[in-house]
C-alpha cells in the first residue's frame, strides 16, 4: 500500500495520538475504509481535510497541490 505525503502525516499523527483509523472515522462520520482511501490517495477526502487537520493537528495547507 502506497501512502501519499498527506497519508504518511495522517498515519504518523494517529500513532502520536494513540488513535486508530476507526476512531478518526467515527469522529468524521465516515468509514475506516474511507480513511484508508484518503491515506492511500484513492480518494481526496477534500470535504473532511479541515476536520482531519483539526483533530490531528496537521497543517493541511502544506499538502495542497
C-alpha positions in Angstrom: 0.0 0.0 0.0 1.5 3.3 -1.1 0.8 6.3 1.0 0.6 9.9 -0.1 2.6 12.6 1.7 -0.6 13.6 3.5 -1.4 9.9 4.2 2.0 9.5 5.8 1.4 12.5 8.0 -2.1 11.2 9.0 -0.6 7.8 9.9 2.2 9.5 11.9 -0.3 11.7 13.8 -2.6 8.8 14.5 0.3 6.9 16.1 1.4 10.0 18.0 -2.1 10.4 19.4 -2.6 6.7 20.0 -5.6 6.8 17.8 -6.9 4.3 15.3 -8.2 5.0 11.8 -11.6 3.7 13.1 -11.6 6.3 15.9 -10.8 9.1 13.4 -13.5 7.8 11.0 -16.1 7.7 13.8 -15.3 11.4 14.6 -15.7 12.3 11.0 -18.8 10.2 10.4 -17.2 8.1 7.7 -16.0 4.5 7.4 -12.5 3.3 8.3 -12.3 2.2 4.6 -12.8 5.8 3.5 -10.0 6.9 5.8 -7.8 4.3 4.2 -8.7 5.6 0.7 -7.7 9.2 1.8 -4.4 7.9 3.2 -3.6 6.0 0.0 -4.8 8.7 -2.3 -7.7 6.8 -3.8 -10.0 9.5 -2.6 -9.1 13.1 -1.9 -11.3 13.4 1.2 -11.4 17.1 0.4 -14.7 17.6 2.3 -13.0 16.3 5.5 -9.5 17.6 5.3 -10.1 20.6 7.6 -11.6 18.4 10.2 -8.8 15.9 9.9 -6.3 18.7 10.3 -8.0 20.0 13.4 -8.3 16.6 15.0 -4.8 15.5 14.3 -3.0 18.9 14.4 -2.0 18.8 10.8 -1.3 21.9 8.6 -3.4 20.7 5.6 -2.3 23.8 3.6 1.2 22.4 3.2 -0.2 19.4 1.4 -2.3 21.3 -1.1 -1.4 20.7 -4.7 
